[in-house]
């Protein structure tokens, strides 16, 4: 019998009081063949132990990343932050990258992956960029595919999707600004917002700005392919 990989999923914590996670993350990992393990962020964790015992790490969505983590002070339009989660999640992501175990970052997790590699973020794309952006906080259900992403040819994501343009959902007001060391931009929106990054040196370290867990549960083929590729990488 094949042994299914254990995949840690970081939980959102509501101003340090409650741990929460959208069921779509669990369902998407399970349907792709993995065993989800929910990780409480915002408290003391054992990153070395988790990196040793788990086969992969999914960095989930949630509050804004504290700009102090990338050397900036808070902009006026910065949203809620969770310093405890930031500290623990960044440490955990760093340990998984050091051991070269697969990492998938989703929305905030995409941004965390960039910050842990030395990158920075737009704290608010609507007030910090000269170009007027698309609606990146869509006024529709989480399963709705609202805008296009152009995928870089010959990238890992292009191989996973089998396409160079896909439709995604969108729920964010921050985005990657300066790309972190060892990372490459592999997906952009028509307004120039960085929608996907991936590592040039790790076996599997991918970040996407959208929420494929919701669209995978709704049957979107590209979202399902992303989770399947991630879980497969965790089996190696």
Secondary structure, DSSP 8 states (H G I E B T S, - for coil): -----EEEEE-EESTTS-EE--HHHHHHHHHTT-EEEEE--SS---HHHHHHH-SEEEE---SB--GGGGT----TT---B-HHHHHHHHHHHHHHHHTT-EEEEETHHHHHHHHHTT--EES-HHHH-SS----SB-SS-TT---EEEEE-TTSHHHHHHS-SEEEE--B-S-EE-S--TTEEEEEE-TTS-EEEEEESSSSSEEEESS-HHHHHHTT-HHHHHHHHHHHHHHT-
